[in-house]
């Protein structure tokens, strides 16, 4: 029997996105889909010298002696699942855990699990510690705070696919729309370009229901990697007096403790104005 990697170890956690919803949608077919998911992921892990440490429900915990092997296994696993009904989130982190008779223990194990839980189906997240051991170019997603960890951690994404904001406890509180965003790519590019080029206040105007808020949210999501201190949503729909707006924004900033890009709705004199800047 092979001995578990010791010293510097890279952990890979996986989890199925929306497993309960899939069970309802697929019915009796869910068991077959789950079996295929397990087989293709195990094949990917084995092909890159992964050690399966634990399996709970539809989640895997795998250890690798080399960070590059963990990344290759994650990529192969996602490629094998592409086009199927199951989408899996993955997180990769490297550290020096304690090896026991039962496996691994230590904060780095928990950190790796939290990183995986922050992602979305089809997404592979990588910590700064792992990235430093890789030659592959990864997309920077900024610094994030994970549940139960006080210090923020820099996270990176494998590939250039677009996903909603990460499900961390900081960096952003942007709403996560239930539906996909179709069209208006030119408008998003214009908004993002202006803010990246130094615009401090940008106002979106238009008739009610024309999609100003959704456009703002989508543009904000594109900007999360640009602002390590955070991109945050501040709703002002309940504010009826213009003089109260600055104090409300300042209070939100103080409570969050981060720099902001503000997105908000103000209703003054029966007119709806969407702002962000």
FENQUI-V323047 format. One record per pair of residues at least 4 apart in sequence whose ideal C-beta (glycine too) atoms are under 7 Angstrom apart, sorted by the first residue. I is the first residue (numbers start at 1). J is the second residue. D is the distance in Angstrom with one decimal. If there is no record, write none. Layout:
# FENQUI-V323047
I_J_D + I_J_D
This chain:
# FENQUI-V323047
2_51_7.0 + 4_51_5.7 + 4_63_6.3 + 4_99_5.7 + 5_9_4.8 + 5_51_6.7 + 5_63_5.6 + 5_64_6.8 + 5_65_3.9 + 6_99_5.3 + 7_96_6.4 + 8_94_6.3 + 8_96_5.7 + 9_63_5.4 + 9_65_7.0 + 9_95_6.9 + 9_97_5.9 + 10_64_4.6 + 10_66_6.8 + 10_67_4.4 + 10_70_4.3 + 10_92_6.4 + 10_94_4.4 + 10_130_6.0 + 11_63_5.8 + 11_93_5.5 + 11_109_6.3 + 11_112_3.9 + 12_62_4.6 + 12_64_6.7 + 12_70_4.8 + 12_73_6.5 + 12_74_6.0 + 12_90_6.4 + 12_92_5.3 + 13_59_6.9 + 13_61_5.7 + 13_90_6.9 + 13_91_5.0 + 13_112_5.5 + 13_113_5.1 + 13_116_3.7 + 14_41_6.5 + 14_59_6.1 + 14_60_4.5 + 14_88_5.2 + 14_90_4.9 + 14_116_6.7 + 15_58_6.8 + 15_59_4.5 + 15_88_6.7 + 15_89_5.4 + 15_116_6.0 + 15_117_6.8 + 16_37_7.0 + 16_58_4.2 + 16_86_5.7 + 16_88_5.6 + 17_87_4.9 + 17_88_6.8 + 17_89_5.6 + 17_120_6.3 + 17_121_3.2 + 18_22_5.7 + 19_23_6.4 + 19_58_5.2 + 20_24_6.8 + 21_25_6.3 + 22_26_5.6 + 22_30_6.0 + 22_85_6.4 + 22_86_6.7 + 23_30_4.8 + 26_30_4.1 + 26_33_5.9 + 26_85_6.3 + 29_33_6.0 + 30_34_6.0 + 31_35_6.4 + 32_36_6.6 + 33_37_6.4 + 33_84_6.9 + 33_85_5.3 + 33_86_5.6 + 34_38_6.5 + 34_58_6.3 + 35_39_6.3 + 36_40_6.3 + 36_84_7.0 + 37_41_6.3 + 37_81_6.5 + 37_86_4.8 + 38_42_6.1 + 39_43_6.4 + 40_44_6.5 + 40_77_6.6 + 40_80_4.0 + 40_81_6.3 + 41_45_6.3 + 41_60_6.1 + 41_77_4.8 + 42_46_6.1 + 42_52_7.0 + 43_47_6.2 + 44_48_6.9 + 44_73_4.8 + 44_76_4.1 + 44_77_4.0 + 44_80_6.4 + 45_50_3.4 + 45_52_6.2 + 45_62_5.1 + 45_73_5.3 + 46_50_6.5 + 47_76_6.6 + 48_64_7.0 + 48_69_4.1 + 48_72_4.9 + 48_73_4.1 + 49_64_6.6 + 49_65_6.7 + 49_69_5.5 + 50_62_4.4 + 50_63_7.0 + 50_64_5.4 + 50_69_6.9 + 50_73_5.4 + 51_62_6.4 + 51_63_4.5 + 52_60_6.6 + 52_62_5.4 + 53_61_4.6 + 53_62_6.4 + 53_63_5.5 + 53_103_5.0 + 53_104_6.5 + 54_61_4.2 + 54_103_6.8 + 55_59_7.0 + 55_60_5.7 + 63_104_6.8 + 64_69_4.5 + 64_70_4.1 + 67_71_6.4 + 67_94_5.4 + 67_130_5.0 + 67_133_3.9 + 67_134_5.7 + 68_72_6.3 + 68_134_6.2 + 69_73_6.2 + 70_74_6.4 + 70_92_5.1 + 71_75_6.4 + 71_92_6.5 + 71_134_6.1 + 71_136_6.4 + 71_158_7.0 + 72_76_6.2 + 73_77_6.1 + 74_78_6.4 + 74_90_5.0 + 74_92_6.2 + 74_124_4.7 + 74_158_6.7 + 75_79_6.3 + 75_158_6.5 + 76_80_6.3 + 77_81_6.4 + 78_82_6.5 + 78_122_6.5 + 78_124_6.4 + 81_86_6.0 + 81_88_6.0 + 87_121_2.7 + 87_122_4.9 + 88_121_6.2 + 89_116_5.9 + 89_119_3.9 + 89_120_5.8 + 89_121_5.7 + 89_123_5.7 + 90_116_5.9 + 90_119_6.8 + 90_124_4.5 + 90_125_7.0 + 91_112_5.8 + 91_115_3.5 + 91_116_2.8 + 91_119_6.3 + 91_125_4.8 + 92_124_6.9 + 92_125_7.0 + 92_126_4.8 + 92_127_6.8 + 92_130_5.1 + 93_108_6.4 + 93_111_5.5 + 93_112_3.7 + 93_115_5.4 + 93_127_4.2 + 93_129_6.2 + 93_130_5.8 + 94_127_6.9 + 94_129_4.5 + 94_130_4.4 + 94_133_6.2 + 95_106_7.0 + 95_108_2.7 + 95_129_6.4 + 96_108_6.9 + 97_104_4.3 + 97_105_6.5 + 97_106_3.9 + 97_108_5.3 + 97_109_5.5 + 98_104_6.9 + 98_105_5.0 + 98_106_5.1 + 99_104_6.2 + 100_105_5.8 + 104_109_5.2 + 105_109_6.5 + 107_111_6.0 + 108_112_6.4 + 109_113_6.7 + 110_114_6.4 + 111_115_6.5 + 111_146_6.7 + 111_149_6.5 + 112_116_6.7 + 113_117_6.4 + 114_118_6.6 + 114_146_4.0 + 114_147_5.9 + 114_149_6.9 + 115_125_5.2 + 115_127_5.9 + 115_146_6.9 + 115_155_6.7 + 116_125_6.8 + 117_167_7.0 + 118_125_6.3 + 118_144_6.8 + 118_146_6.8 + 118_166_4.6 + 118_167_5.1 + 118_168_4.9 + 119_123_4.2 + 119_125_4.7 + 119_166_6.6 + 120_163_4.7 + 120_164_6.0 + 122_161_6.8 + 123_157_6.4 + 123_163_5.0 + 124_157_6.8 + 124_158_3.9 + 125_155_5.5 + 125_157_6.1 + 126_130_4.9 + 126_131_5.4 + 126_138_5.7 + 126_156_4.6 + 126_158_6.4 + 127_131_6.9 + 127_153_6.1 + 127_155_6.5 + 128_132_6.5 + 128_153_6.5 + 128_154_4.1 + 130_134_6.6 + 131_138_5.7 + 131_156_5.2 + 138_156_3.9 + 138_157_6.4 + 138_158_6.2 + 139_156_6.2 + 139_157_4.4 + 139_160_6.1 + 140_156_5.7 + 140_225_5.4 + 141_155_4.7 + 141_156_6.1 + 141_157_5.5 + 141_166_6.5 + 141_224_6.8 + 141_225_5.3 + 142_171_5.7 + 142_224_5.9 + 142_225_5.2 + 142_227_6.8 + 142_228_4.6 + 143_152_4.1 + 143_153_6.7 + 143_154_5.2 + 143_171_6.6 + 143_228_4.7 + 144_152_6.0 + 144_153_6.1 + 144_155_5.4 + 144_166_6.0 + 144_168_4.0 + 144_170_6.0 + 144_171_4.6 + 145_149_6.7 + 145_152_4.9 + 145_168_6.0 + 145_169_5.2 + 145_170_3.7 + 146_153_6.3 + 146_168_6.0 + 146_169_7.0 + 147_169_5.6 + 152_170_6.6 + 155_166_6.8 + 164_176_5.1 + 164_221_6.7 + 165_172_4.6 + 165_174_4.9 + 165_176_7.0 + 165_221_5.6 + 165_224_5.7 + 170_230_6.5 + 171_224_6.6 + 171_230_4.9 + 172_224_5.3 + 172_230_6.0 + 172_231_4.8 + 172_232_6.3 + 173_232_5.4 + 173_233_5.5 + 174_217_5.8 + 174_220_5.4 + 174_221_6.0 + 174_231_6.7 + 174_233_5.2 + 175_217_5.8 + 175_233_6.3 + 177_214_6.6 + 177_217_6.7 + 181_214_6.7 + 181_218_5.2 + 184_188_6.2 + 184_215_6.2 + 185_189_6.4 + 186_190_6.4 + 187_191_6.4 + 187_215_5.8 + 188_192_6.1 + 188_215_6.8 + 188_218_5.5 + 188_219_5.2 + 188_222_6.5 + 189_193_6.0 + 190_194_6.5 + 191_195_6.6 + 191_202_6.6 + 191_219_4.1 + 192_196_6.1 + 192_219_5.4 + 192_222_5.0 + 192_223_6.2 + 193_197_6.1 + 194_199_4.3 + 194_202_5.9 + 195_199_5.3 + 195_202_6.4 + 195_223_6.2 + 195_261_6.9 + 196_226_6.4 + 199_277_6.9 + 200_277_5.6 + 201_277_3.1 + 202_276_5.9 + 202_277_4.9 + 203_275_5.3 + 204_212_4.5 + 204_215_6.4 + 204_216_6.0 + 204_274_4.6 + 204_276_6.9 + 205_273_6.5 + 206_210_4.2 + 206_212_5.4 + 208_272_5.4 + 211_215_5.5 + 212_216_6.4 + 212_274_3.9 + 213_217_6.4 + 213_265_6.6 + 213_274_5.8 + 214_218_6.3 + 215_219_6.3 + 216_220_6.2 + 216_263_4.8 + 216_274_6.1 + 216_276_5.0 + 217_221_6.5 + 217_263_6.9 + 219_223_6.7 + 220_231_5.2 + 220_261_6.4 + 220_263_5.8 + 223_227_6.2 + 223_231_5.5 + 223_261_6.4 + 224_231_5.0 + 227_231_5.3 + 227_259_6.7 + 227_261_6.5 + 229_258_4.9 + 229_259_3.8 + 230_258_3.8 + 230_259_6.3 + 230_260_6.8 + 231_261_4.9 + 232_256_6.1 + 232_258_6.7 + 232_260_5.0 + 233_263_4.9 + 234_249_5.8 + 234_252_4.9 + 234_262_5.1 + 234_263_6.7 + 234_264_4.8 + 235_264_5.9 + 235_265_6.1 + 236_245_6.1 + 236_248_6.2 + 236_264_4.2 + 236_265_5.8 + 236_266_4.8 + 237_265_4.8 + 237_267_6.3 + 239_244_5.2 + 239_245_5.9 + 239_248_5.8 + 239_266_6.2 + 240_267_6.7 + 242_268_5.4 + 244_248_5.7 + 245_249_6.4 + 245_266_6.3 + 246_250_6.1 + 247_251_6.3 + 248_252_6.6 + 249_253_6.4 + 249_262_6.1 + 250_254_6.3 + 251_255_6.4 + 252_256_6.3 + 253_260_5.6 + 261_276_6.5 + 262_276_5.8 + 262_277_6.3 + 263_276_4.1 + 264_275_5.6 + 265_272_6.6 + 265_274_5.8 + 266_273_5.4 + 266_275_6.7 + 267_272_5.8
